[in-house]
Amino acid sequence: MIKRFIFGLVGLIATLSLSSCGYNSMVKLDENVQSKWAEVENAYQRRADLIPNLVNTVKGAANFEQQTLTSVVEARAKATSINIDPSNLTPEAIKKFEDAQGALTGSLSRLMAVAENYPELKATENFQGLQAQLEGTENRIAVARRGFNEATQQYNSTIRSFPNNLMAGIFGFKAKGYFTSQAGADKAPEVKF
């Protein structure tokens, strides 16, 4: 009789402690990270969609370095070919994605620098509009990346805190990777005319 009471009491305590184990919180935080990742991908996709228009506008308005245009097109193709499954947001996968996007950013910077040499190009409304759209898109990317990192930090903190870390291990919740700055991002790009 006493053994049943003790087993019953232990079972009740275990049930009550599991109900507040944090599983539902971890699921919500994981979903939030995946949602923020979708915003990041959306912002990068917007940029990728604008690039063909920018390249065609530049081609039509100026006859200059074909190599610059080719590098932008190639970098865009590589950047859009790398997709990350939201359930696999490992630091390595995010780094691979960042590297491809960084190459595209560098190509776009070179394109904008070369375009500065062509006053007739800078004066066209199409180029000015696309340049403004691209600048707005880069700002959206920065905001989306910051939101993703904040959601990831909250998720990682939760699954690493006691007693959630025990439940996270049992249910397979793993830490997510962060976006980090590209190597050399602390130095301003050099623009030569």
C-alpha positions as CSV (number, residue, x, y, z in Angstrom):
1,M,0.0,0.0,0.0
2,I,2.8,2.4,0.9
3,K,4.7,1.4,-2.3
4,R,1.7,2.3,-4.4
5,F,1.3,5.6,-2.7
6,I,5.0,6.4,-3.2
7,F,4.9,5.3,-6.9
8,G,1.7,7.3,-7.4
9,L,3.2,10.4,-5.7
10,V,6.4,10.1,-7.8
11,G,4.3,9.6,-11.0
12,L,2.2,12.7,-10.1
13,I,5.3,14.8,-9.5
14,A,6.9,13.6,-12.7
15,T,3.7,14.4,-14.7
16,L,3.5,17.9,-13.2
17,S,7.1,18.6,-13.8
18,L,6.9,17.4,-17.4
19,S,3.9,19.6,-18.0
20,S,6.1,22.6,-17.3
21,C,9.2,21.1,-19.0
22,G,9.3,23.9,-21.6
23,Y,8.6,21.7,-24.6
24,N,5.9,23.9,-25.9
25,S,8.0,27.0,-25.4
26,M,10.9,25.4,-27.3
27,V,8.5,24.5,-30.1
28,K,7.2,28.1,-30.3
29,L,10.8,29.5,-30.3
30,D,11.9,27.0,-33.0
31,E,8.9,28.1,-35.1
32,N,9.9,31.7,-34.6
33,V,13.5,31.0,-35.7
34,Q,12.2,29.3,-38.8
35,S,9.8,32.2,-39.5
36,K,12.6,34.7,-39.2
37,W,14.8,32.6,-41.5
38,A,12.0,32.8,-44.1
39,E,12.1,36.6,-43.8
40,V,15.9,36.5,-44.4
41,E,15.4,34.3,-47.5
42,N,12.6,36.6,-48.7
43,A,14.8,39.6,-48.5
44,Y,17.7,37.9,-50.3
45,Q,15.2,36.7,-53.0
46,R,14.0,40.2,-53.5
47,R,17.6,41.3,-54.1
48,A,18.1,38.4,-56.6
49,D,15.0,39.4,-58.4
50,L,16.1,43.0,-58.8
51,I,19.6,42.2,-60.1
52,P,18.5,41.1,-63.7
53,N,16.6,44.4,-64.0
54,L,19.6,46.4,-62.8
55,V,22.0,44.6,-65.1
56,N,19.7,45.1,-68.1
57,T,19.3,48.8,-67.3
58,V,23.1,49.2,-67.0
59,K,23.6,47.3,-70.2
60,G,21.1,49.4,-72.1
61,A,22.5,52.7,-70.8
62,A,26.2,52.1,-71.0
63,N,28.7,50.2,-72.9
64,F,31.4,49.2,-70.4
65,E,33.2,46.4,-68.7
66,Q,31.4,43.2,-69.6
67,Q,33.5,41.4,-67.0
68,T,31.7,43.3,-64.2
69,L,28.3,42.4,-65.5
70,T,29.3,38.8,-66.0
71,S,30.6,38.6,-62.4
72,V,27.2,40.0,-61.1
73,V,25.2,37.5,-63.1
74,E,27.4,34.6,-62.0
75,A,27.4,35.6,-58.3
76,R,23.6,35.9,-58.5
77,A,23.3,32.4,-60.0
78,K,25.5,30.9,-57.2
79,A,23.7,32.8,-54.4
80,T,20.3,31.7,-55.6
81,S,21.4,28.1,-56.0
82,I,22.2,27.7,-52.3
83,N,19.1,26.9,-50.2
84,I,19.0,26.0,-46.6
85,D,16.3,23.8,-45.0
86,P,14.9,25.8,-42.0
87,S,15.2,22.6,-39.9
88,N,19.0,22.5,-40.6
89,L,20.1,26.0,-39.6
90,T,23.6,24.9,-38.5
91,P,26.5,27.4,-38.3
92,E,28.1,25.6,-41.3
93,A,25.0,25.9,-43.5
94,I,24.5,29.5,-42.6
95,K,28.2,30.3,-43.3
96,K,27.9,28.7,-46.8
97,F,24.8,30.8,-47.5
98,E,26.6,33.9,-46.2
99,D,29.6,33.3,-48.4
100,A,27.5,33.1,-51.5
101,Q,25.6,36.2,-50.6
102,G,28.8,38.0,-49.7
103,A,30.2,37.3,-53.2
104,L,27.0,38.8,-54.7
105,T,27.3,41.8,-52.5
106,G,30.9,42.4,-53.7
107,S,29.9,42.1,-57.3
108,L,27.1,44.6,-56.8
109,S,29.5,47.0,-55.2
110,R,31.8,46.8,-58.1
111,L,28.9,47.3,-60.5
112,M,27.8,50.4,-58.6
113,A,31.4,51.7,-58.6
114,V,31.8,51.2,-62.3
115,A,28.4,52.8,-63.0
116,E,29.6,55.9,-61.2
117,N,32.0,56.5,-64.1
118,Y,29.1,56.9,-66.5
119,P,27.1,60.1,-65.9
120,E,24.5,59.3,-68.5
121,L,23.8,56.1,-66.6
122,K,23.6,57.8,-63.2
123,A,21.1,60.3,-64.7
124,T,18.6,57.7,-66.0
125,E,15.4,57.3,-63.9
126,N,15.5,53.5,-64.3
127,F,19.0,53.3,-62.8
128,Q,18.2,55.7,-60.0
129,G,15.0,53.8,-59.2
130,L,16.7,50.4,-59.2
131,Q,19.6,51.8,-57.2
132,A,17.1,53.0,-54.6
133,Q,15.3,49.6,-54.6
134,L,18.6,47.8,-54.1
135,E,19.5,50.1,-51.2
136,G,16.1,49.5,-49.6
137,T,16.6,45.8,-50.2
138,E,20.0,45.8,-48.5
139,N,18.3,47.5,-45.5
140,R,15.6,44.9,-45.4
141,I,18.3,42.2,-45.5
142,A,20.0,43.8,-42.5
143,V,16.7,44.0,-40.5
144,A,15.8,40.4,-41.4
145,R,19.2,39.1,-40.4
146,R,19.0,41.0,-37.1
147,G,15.6,39.6,-36.4
148,F,16.8,36.1,-37.2
149,N,19.8,36.5,-34.9
150,E,17.6,37.8,-32.1
151,A,15.1,34.9,-32.5
152,T,18.0,32.4,-32.6
153,Q,19.6,33.9,-29.5
154,Q,16.3,33.6,-27.6
155,Y,15.8,30.0,-28.8
156,N,19.5,29.0,-28.1
157,S,19.3,30.5,-24.6
158,T,16.1,28.6,-23.8
159,I,17.3,25.2,-24.9
160,R,20.6,25.7,-23.1
161,S,19.1,26.8,-19.8
162,F,18.4,24.3,-17.0
163,P,16.0,22.4,-16.9
164,N,15.1,23.0,-20.5
165,N,18.4,21.6,-21.6
166,L,17.4,18.2,-20.3
167,M,14.1,18.3,-22.2
168,A,15.8,19.8,-25.3
169,G,18.2,16.9,-25.4
170,I,15.4,14.3,-25.0
171,F,13.3,15.9,-27.8
172,G,16.2,16.6,-30.1
173,F,16.2,20.4,-30.0
174,K,19.7,21.6,-31.2
175,A,21.3,25.0,-31.2
176,K,20.9,27.1,-34.3
177,G,23.6,29.1,-36.1
178,Y,23.8,32.9,-36.3
179,F,24.6,35.2,-39.1
180,T,28.0,36.8,-38.7
181,S,29.7,39.6,-40.5
182,Q,31.8,38.7,-43.6
183,A,35.5,38.8,-43.3
184,G,36.7,42.3,-44.0
185,A,33.3,43.8,-43.3
186,D,35.0,46.1,-40.7
187,K,36.8,47.9,-43.6
188,A,35.0,50.3,-45.9
189,P,35.2,49.2,-49.6
190,E,37.6,51.1,-51.7
191,V,36.1,52.9,-54.7
192,K,38.4,54.1,-57.5
193,F,37.5,56.2,-60.5
